[in-house]
Amino acid sequence: MRNGSGIHTSEDARAIARRRLPWMVFDYIDGAAAEGRGEQLNRRAIVDTRLQTRILRNVENRSLHVPLFKKVCELPYGIAPMGMCNLSCPGADTMLARLAAKFNIPVGASTAASTSLEDIASTANGNAWFQLYFGGDRQVSDQLIDRAEAAGYDVLVFTADVPEVGRRPRELRHGFTMPFRIGPRQFFDFAMHPQWSIRSLLAGAPTLANFDPVHGQANFDRTRSRAGADWTFLKQIRDRWKGTLVVKGVLSVDDAVELVSCGIDAIQVSSHGGRQLDSAPLPFEALGRIRSALGDDFPLIYDSGIRSGEDIVKAYAMGANYVMLGRPWQFAMAADGERGLHTFCDVIRNETSITLAQIGIDDISKVDQNVLLHSNQAR
């Protein structure tokens, strides 16, 4: 199939997005906490991990299907929750939901989404997970949980690693706020990127769609302290939510063990894409430690730093039961809309399948730590 998007790797998508997006928007999507060293080191840990190739294994027929909770996903990777996706291109949330419906993969519907949780659920055809941010007001959180239940969500993802929003200098330098405040610098930025600006103007400026007068909820303040969320609050969520409950943002073995004792259904090992604390543990390494501590059976989902099919296989080898991607989806849509999204999805799928062939495995469910080379073997 001819690739008209020019996307052959995630870095291709990022490079095109960097040219097309306003600087403020690109740095919001691409930026990390502080100087971004934590994000860079995690990428280095993934890249430096070696896989053992094998020969003369019959891998002609390979499966990428993965059982997850009560369904089977056609692809071993899903769509992590991301706020304000429609900044990447108009209708991005809906594009992601359609992709999820096509392949029966999860799509995270963020509290800070630019499309309502109800519309995402309807479009995703049962594949949407609602991601709850605690915004500092427990009544608002309860209302969102009730809306998610009414909309038919089966999975609630509580993001627990944002007691305070991480300090992201790349956003601060551009004066990024939600909603936008347009000053001379932002006006010049938008004028220098007319294609994005005109399309966004015609579609209407993205808003925090889950906070509007229709639902009687105040605006979401992304900078508001959430430090009041504690283990008692989590137990209240567990009591209120009768479906599958995932806690996202876990990097500590001790926290993981306590979460299991609280009756959580799954843990999402994540550093929030490196956007919270520059000195945090590397999530790729934390995944291995948490898997060792919890044993083989407890479900672990992984995100942070995944950029290729090889990365996906490595995460499964480290102990993930499922893998999520974030930024690359937005870059693909910024590069070429829905066509770019599907092109990138095909790229990642092919990379994953080819990686399995190279390591002599015909089913991603068979990937385990035995495919990893230790540092003294990788030379």
C-alpha positions in Angstrom: 0.0 0.0 0.0 1.3 3.4 -1.0 2.1 5.6 2.0 0.9 9.1 1.1 1.4 10.5 4.5 5.2 10.3 4.5 5.0 8.6 7.9 7.3 5.6 8.1 8.3 6.0 11.8 7.0 7.9 14.8 9.8 10.4 14.3 8.5 11.1 10.8 5.1 12.0 12.3 6.7 14.1 14.9 8.9 16.0 12.4 5.9 16.8 10.2 3.8 17.8 13.2 6.5 20.1 14.3 6.4 22.0 11.0 2.6 22.2 10.9 1.6 22.9 14.5 1.9 26.3 16.2 5.0 26.3 18.5 2.7 26.6 21.5 0.7 23.6 20.6 3.6 21.4 19.6 5.5 22.2 22.8 2.3 21.4 24.8 2.1 18.0 23.2 5.8 17.2 23.1 7.0 18.8 26.3 8.0 17.2 29.5 8.8 18.2 33.1 11.7 20.5 33.7 14.5 19.9 31.2 13.0 16.6 29.9 15.9 14.5 31.1 13.7 11.9 32.7 11.8 11.4 29.4 15.1 11.1 27.5 16.6 8.6 30.0 13.5 6.4 29.7 13.7 6.5 26.0 17.4 5.5 26.3 16.5 2.6 28.6 14.1 1.3 26.0 16.4 1.8 23.0 19.4 0.2 24.8 17.4 -2.9 25.6 18.4 -5.7 23.2 16.3 -8.5 21.9 17.6 -12.0 21.1 17.1 -12.9 17.4 16.4 -16.5 16.5 16.5 -18.4 13.2 14.7 -21.2 11.5 11.5 -20.9 13.6 8.3 -21.2 11.6 6.8 -17.8 12.2 4.8 -17.5 8.9 1.5 -17.0 10.8 1.8 -14.4 13.6 -0.8 -13.2 16.0 -1.0 -9.7 17.6 -4.3 -10.4 19.4 -4.2 -9.8 23.1 -6.9 -10.7 25.7 -7.6 -7.7 28.0 -10.2 -7.8 30.7 -13.4 -9.1 29.0 -12.4 -8.8 25.4 -9.7 -9.6 22.9 -7.9 -6.6 21.3 -6.9 -7.0 17.7 -3.8 -5.0 18.3 -1.3 -5.2 21.2 -1.4 -1.4 21.7 -4.1 1.1 22.6 -4.6 4.8 22.9 -3.5 6.4 26.2 -5.8 9.2 27.6 -4.7 12.6 26.4 -6.2 16.0 27.2 -7.3 18.5 24.5 -6.4 16.2 21.6 -8.4 18.4 19.2 -5.5 20.8 19.4 -3.5 18.4 17.2 -6.2 18.6 14.5 -10.0 19.2 14.6 -11.9 16.1 15.4 -8.9 14.2 16.7 -10.8 12.7 19.7 -13.4 11.2 17.3 -10.7 9.9 15.0 -9.1 8.1 17.9 -12.5 6.7 19.0 -13.1 5.4 15.4 -9.7 3.7 15.3 -10.5 2.1 18.7 -13.8 0.8 17.4 -12.2 -0.6 14.2 -9.6 -2.7 16.0 -11.4 -3.3 19.3 -8.6 -1.5 21.3 -9.0 0.8 24.3 -9.1 4.5 23.8 -8.7 6.7 26.9 -11.3 9.4 27.3 -9.6 12.1 29.4 -11.4 14.2 31.9 -9.7 17.1 30.0 -10.8 15.9 26.6 -12.0 18.3 23.9 -14.9 15.9 23.1 -17.4 14.9 25.7 -17.0 11.5 27.4 -20.5 10.6 26.1 -19.6 11.3 22.5 -16.3 9.4 22.7 -18.0 6.4 24.3 -20.7 6.3 21.5 -18.1 6.5 18.7 -15.7 4.0 20.3 -18.4 1.3 20.4 -17.6 -0.1 23.8 -13.9 0.4 23.6 -13.5 3.7 25.6 -12.1 3.9 29.0 -12.8 7.0 31.1 -9.8 8.5 32.7 -10.6 10.4 35.9 -8.5 13.4 37.1 -9.2 14.5 40.6 -9.6 18.2 40.1 -9.7 19.1 43.8 -13.4 18.8 44.2 -14.8 15.4 45.2 -18.3 16.3 44.2 -17.2 17.0 40.6 -15.3 13.7 40.6 -18.4 11.8 41.7 -20.4 13.5 39.0 -17.9 12.5 36.3 -17.9 8.9 37.6 -21.7 8.8 37.5 -21.7 10.2 33.9 -19.2 7.6 32.8 -21.3 4.8 34.3 -24.4 6.2 32.6 -22.5 6.5 29.2 -21.7 2.8 29.4 -18.1 2.8 30.3 -16.8 -0.5 31.8 -13.3 0.7 32.7 -12.3 3.7 34.9 -8.7 4.8 34.9 -7.8 6.9 37.9 -4.7 9.0 37.2 -3.0 9.2 40.6 0.4 10.8 39.8 -0.7 14.5 39.5 -0.9 15.8 43.1 0.4 19.0 41.4 0.8 19.6 37.7 4.4 19.1 36.7 6.3 22.2 35.8 6.8 22.2 32.0 9.0 25.1 30.9 8.2 24.7 27.2 4.6 25.4 27.9 5.4 28.3 30.2 7.6 30.0 27.6 4.7 30.2 25.2 2.2 31.2 27.8 0.1 28.1 27.2 -3.2 28.1 29.2 -6.5 26.4 28.9 -8.6 28.1 27.7 -6.3 30.1 25.4 -5.4 33.6 26.2 -4.4 35.2 23.0 -1.7 37.9 23.2 0.7 39.3 20.6 3.1 36.3 20.9 0.3 33.7 20.4 -1.2 35.7 17.6 2.1 35.7 15.7 2.5 32.0 16.4 -0.9 31.2 14.9 -0.3 33.6 11.9 2.9 31.7 11.2 0.9 28.4 11.0 -2.1 29.4 8.8 -3.2 25.9 7.8 -3.7 24.8 11.4 -5.2 28.2 12.4 -7.7 28.3 9.6 -8.8 24.7 10.2 -9.1 25.3 13.9 -11.0 28.6 13.4 -13.5 26.9 11.0 -14.0 24.0 13.5 -14.2 26.2 16.5 -11.6 26.5 19.2 -11.1 23.3 21.3 -12.7 23.5 24.7 -12.8 21.3 27.8 -15.9 19.5 26.7 -16.7 17.6 29.9 -17.1 20.9 31.7 -20.1 22.9 30.4 -23.4 24.4 31.7 -25.3 21.4 30.3 -23.8 19.2 33.1 -23.8 21.9 35.7 -20.1 21.7 36.3 -17.5 24.4 36.7 -14.6 24.8 34.4 -11.7 22.5 34.9 -8.6 24.2 36.2 -5.6 22.1 35.1 -3.3 24.0 37.5 -5.4 23.5 40.6 -3.9 21.4 43.4 -5.0 17.8 43.6 -2.9 17.1 46.6 -5.9 16.1 48.7 -6.3 12.8 46.9 -5.2 10.0 49.2 -5.8 6.3 49.8 -9.1 7.0 51.5 -10.2 8.8 48.3 -9.1 5.9 46.2 -11.1 3.5 48.4 -14.2 5.7 47.9 -13.7 5.5 44.2 -13.4 1.7 44.5 -16.7 1.6 46.4 -18.5 3.8 44.0 -17.2 2.2 40.7 -18.5 -1.3 40.1 -16.6 -1.9 36.9 -13.0 -2.4 36.2 -10.7 0.1 38.0 -7.2 0.9 36.8 -4.8 3.2 38.7 -2.4 5.0 36.4 0.9 6.6 37.2 2.5 4.0 39.4 6.3 3.7 39.6 6.7 2.4 43.1 6.7 -1.3 44.1 5.3 -0.4 47.5 2.5 1.5 46.0 1.8 -1.3 43.6 1.5 -3.8 46.4 -0.8 -1.6 48.4 -3.0 -1.0 45.3 -3.5 -4.8 44.9 -4.6 -5.0 48.6 -7.2 -2.2 47.9 -8.9 -4.3 45.3 -7.7 -2.5 42.2 -8.2 -4.5 39.0 -5.1 -3.4 37.1 -2.1 -1.0 37.4 -0.9 1.3 34.6 2.9 1.8 35.0 3.5 5.3 33.7 5.5 8.5 34.3 2.8 10.5 32.6 5.1 10.6 29.5 7.8 12.2 31.6 5.5 15.2 32.2 5.4 15.2 36.0 8.8 14.8 37.7 12.0 14.9 35.8 13.8 12.9 38.5 11.1 10.2 38.7 12.1 6.5 38.3 12.3 5.3 34.7 8.9 3.7 34.0 10.4 1.1 31.7 12.6 -0.2 34.5 9.8 0.2 37.1 7.7 -2.1 35.0 10.1 -4.9 35.5 10.4 -4.3 39.2 6.7 -4.2 39.7 6.1 -7.3 37.7 8.7 -9.2 39.8 7.0 -8.0 43.0 3.4 -8.8 41.9 4.1 -12.1 40.2 2.8 -13.2 36.8 -0.9 -12.9 37.1 -1.8 -9.4 38.1 -2.6 -7.2 35.1 -0.1 -4.5 34.3 -0.6 -1.9 31.5 2.4 0.2 30.4 2.8 3.6 28.8 5.6 6.2 28.5 8.3 6.4 25.8 6.8 3.8 23.4 7.6 4.9 19.8 7.9 1.7 17.7 6.8 -1.9 17.3 10.2 -3.0 18.8 9.4 -0.9 21.8 6.1 -2.6 22.2 7.6 -6.1 22.1 10.2 -4.9 24.7 7.5 -3.7 27.1 5.7 -7.1 26.8 9.0 -8.8 27.6 9.4 -6.6 30.7 6.1 -7.8 32.0 3.3 -5.7 30.4 0.0 -7.3 29.7 -0.9 -4.4 27.4 0.8 -1.3 26.0 -0.6 2.2 25.4 0.8 5.0 23.2 0.2 8.7 23.6 2.0 11.5 21.8 2.7 9.6 18.5 -1.1 9.4 17.8 -1.4 13.2 18.1 1.6 13.8 15.9 0.3 11.5 13.2 -3.1 13.3 13.1 -1.3 16.7 13.1 0.8 15.4 10.1 -2.1 14.1 8.0 -5.4 13.9 9.8 -7.2 10.6 10.0 -5.2 9.2 7.1 -2.0 9.9 9.1 -3.5 8.2 12.1 -4.3 5.0 10.2 -0.9 5.1 8.4 0.9 5.3 11.7 -1.2 2.5 13.2 -0.3 0.3 10.2 3.4 1.3 10.6 3.4 0.2 14.3 1.5 -3.0 13.6 3.9 -4.0 10.9 6.9 -3.2 13.1 5.5 -5.3 15.9 4.8 -8.2 13.6 8.2 -8.1 12.0 9.9 -7.9 15.4 8.1 -11.1 16.5 9.4 -12.8 13.3 12.9 -11.7 14.0 12.9 -13.1 17.5 11.3 -16.3 16.4 7.9 -15.9 18.1 4.5 -16.4 16.4 2.2 -14.9 19.0 2.8 -11.8 21.1 1.2 -13.5 24.1 4.3 -15.8 24.1 6.7 -12.9 24.6 8.4 -12.9 28.0 11.7 -11.9 29.6 13.5 -14.8 27.9 13.7 -12.7 24.7 15.7 -10.0 26.5 19.5 -9.9 26.4 21.2 -8.8 29.6 23.9 -6.1 29.3 26.7 -8.7 29.5 25.2 -10.6 26.6 24.3 -7.7 24.3 27.7 -6.9 23.0 
